[in-house]
Amino acid sequence: MDKHDNNTLYLNTLKVIINLGRFKIYHKLCKFLDFFYKIAFTDNESISLVVAECLGKLLAVDLEKNVKKIKRKMKDESKSCRRTMAASMKYLVSPKTLEIFEFTLLNPFIALLKDSDLEVKKQAFISLTKVCNQF
């Protein structure tokens, strides 16, 4: 197994743990946020989508605390980072987080729909579609 395979296995293991949905362990898993932010810069789309799912679900645990960092990442000069953040929104927005999202992150998110990179726009549009279908 090479380093890429190990990272993919590690990411997918974390994703499975996060998807268990046990709120008690979410706060412990939030220690991995910096790890996920670093990987958000990957050009590998499949890894980026796994990272987006993990980030979205973990950021939703304490969204107010993370708003500033999310905004910075949405404006990052790296198109890979912006793409990952756009994709994470479909996992972050829920009835519980909608009000905070609406008042703090909606405008930066809409800006991603106008991004200069097609992949960023695509992920923002997919996230927007999923969020709209939730309500």
C-alpha positions in Angstrom: 0.0 0.0 0.0 1.4 3.4 -0.9 0.9 6.7 1.0 -2.1 7.7 -1.2 -3.9 4.4 -0.4 -3.2 4.8 3.3 -4.6 8.4 3.2 -7.7 7.2 1.3 -8.3 4.4 3.8 -7.8 6.8 6.7 -10.2 9.3 5.3 -12.9 6.7 4.5 -12.5 5.3 8.0 -13.1 8.7 9.5 -16.1 9.2 7.2 -17.7 6.0 8.4 -17.2 7.0 12.0 -18.6 10.5 11.3 -21.6 9.0 9.5 -22.5 6.9 12.5 -24.1 10.1 13.7 -23.3 9.7 17.4 -23.3 13.3 18.7 -21.2 12.3 21.8 -18.2 11.5 19.6 -18.6 14.5 17.2 -16.9 16.9 19.6 -13.9 14.5 19.8 -13.9 14.2 16.0 -13.8 18.0 15.6 -10.1 17.7 16.6 -9.7 16.5 13.0 -11.0 19.7 11.4 -7.5 21.1 10.8 -6.5 17.8 9.2 -9.6 18.1 6.8 -8.8 21.7 6.1 -5.3 20.8 5.0 -6.6 18.0 2.7 -9.2 20.4 1.2 -6.4 21.6 -1.1 -6.2 18.3 -2.9 -6.8 18.2 -6.7 -8.1 14.7 -6.4 -11.9 15.1 -6.7 -12.8 11.8 -5.0 -10.8 12.7 -1.9 -12.1 16.2 -2.0 -15.7 14.9 -1.9 -15.0 12.7 1.1 -13.3 15.6 2.9 -16.3 17.8 2.0 -18.7 15.4 3.6 -16.6 15.0 6.7 -16.0 18.8 7.0 -19.7 19.6 6.5 -20.9 17.2 9.1 -18.3 18.2 11.7 -18.6 22.0 11.1 -22.4 21.7 11.6 -21.8 20.5 15.2 -20.7 24.0 16.3 -21.3 26.2 13.2 -21.2 29.5 15.0 -17.7 28.8 16.2 -16.5 27.9 12.7 -18.1 30.7 10.6 -15.0 32.9 10.2 -12.8 30.0 9.1 -15.4 28.7 6.7 -15.7 32.2 5.1 -11.9 32.4 4.7 -11.8 28.9 3.1 -14.6 29.9 0.7 -12.5 32.8 -0.5 -9.2 30.9 -0.6 -7.1 31.4 -3.7 -6.9 27.6 -4.2 -9.8 26.5 -6.4 -9.5 23.0 -4.9 -10.2 24.5 -1.4 -13.1 26.5 -2.7 -14.5 23.4 -4.5 -14.3 21.4 -1.3 -15.9 24.1 0.8 -18.7 24.4 -1.8 -19.3 20.7 -1.7 -19.3 20.7 2.1 -22.3 23.0 2.3 -24.7 20.2 1.3 -23.8 18.4 4.4 -23.6 21.4 6.7 -27.0 22.9 6.1 -29.8 21.3 8.0 -32.9 22.5 9.8 -30.7 23.0 12.9 -28.1 25.1 11.2 -30.2 26.9 8.6 -30.6 30.1 10.5 -26.9 30.5 11.2 -26.1 29.6 7.6 -28.7 32.0 6.2 -27.4 35.0 8.2 -23.6 34.3 8.0 -22.7 32.1 5.1 -25.4 32.5 2.5 -23.7 35.4 0.7 -20.2 33.8 0.6 -21.8 30.6 -0.6 -23.7 32.4 -3.4 -20.4 34.0 -4.4 -19.2 30.5 -5.1 -21.9 30.1 -7.7 -20.2 33.0 -9.6 -16.6 31.7 -9.1 -14.2 31.8 -12.0 -13.6 28.1 -11.8 -16.2 25.7 -13.4 -15.6 22.9 -10.8 -16.3 25.3 -7.9 -19.5 26.5 -9.6 -20.5 22.9 -10.2 -20.1 21.9 -6.6 -21.8 25.0 -5.3 -24.8 24.4 -7.6 -25.0 20.7 -6.6 -24.9 21.8 -2.9 -27.6 24.4 -3.5 -29.8 21.9 -5.2 -29.5 19.4 -2.3 -30.1 22.1 0.3 -33.2 23.3 -1.5 -34.6 19.8 -1.8 -34.2 19.4 2.0 -36.8 22.0 2.7 
